[in-house]
């Protein structure tokens, strides 16, 4: 094994000196790391700094960078014109078998696809990645800006809608006087919208009913505000809201028959009225006062039944009516005619 200067086995005049520590060796293999073939061509393609010095330089850089392996490895790669691959650094730092030294980095690098590359290739790739990163960042910024514009437009549209509704609601009365001064425009719109829904669905004829609906809106509004932040307070407000609904007699389980009637169809209501409150039979003097019933019974039902030979309860009424318009033979007229004919026969004889 080769040793330092004091233990050199001199073979001719060929000696290899480290440009850092000055130690001389009689061989390069195992003591110097291979490097860029172009830069170290006259030195048998070996670096001029011995492996021991390079590792010490790497450890010094680690100390200065607070054990930032990426910065330390990249710096030594730049000094020695060695390709820098962060993936190799990742493998080396994650390995439990290999020491984290620059010589170990070179061993791994020579086993990978990067062994023919130099630090210049790293610079070119970093530059390309930098500009690709700039392009990606620009696209990302454009996307964020577009998203921001869309959100801004939505906010503007929402504000316009709020202002429009606020102005409409303010025409009838002052929202600040009715709800108080502790709300924003958006909150006034939410409260007033809920209030309008209540009074459109339920009767609100008194000041007491108006105050109950107003309180319902305020309690529900405050409950929604604390629903995610304070669940206990939310439950208390919901209980208070339900009790207020009971006071206003609008809780769902308080629906009575009259409330249900409002939601029934006309046909269902007619059936219900016929079953519970049927129309009484009219008085005799009001029964078929315009004779429409008789007209239908005689001239429609009567004629129809007569044609098909069907018996019906209106037959007598039909026959009585038909009797009025039936022409009957007059027996006296026929007797007189026969007498006249016989007289003619007596006078003139038979022809």
Buried (B, 14 or more C-beta within 10 A) or exposed (E): EBEBEEEBEEEEEEEBEBEBEEBBBBBBEEBBBBBBEEBBEEBEBBBBBBBBBBBBBBBEBBEEEEEEBEBBBBBBBEBBBBBBBEEBBEBBEEEEEBEBBBBBBBBBBEEEEBEEBBBEBBEEBEEEEEEEEEEEEEEEEEEEEEEEEEEEEEEEEEEEEBEEBBEEBBEEEEBEEBBEEEBEBBBBBBBBEBBEEBBEEBEBEEEEBBEBBBBBBBBBBBBEBBBEEEEEBBEEBBEBBEEBBEEBBBEEEEEEEEEEEEEEEEEEEEEEEEEEEEEEEEEEEEEEEEEEEBEEBBEEBBEEBBEEEEEBEBBEBBEEBBEEEEEEEEEEEEEEEEEEEEEEEEEEEEE
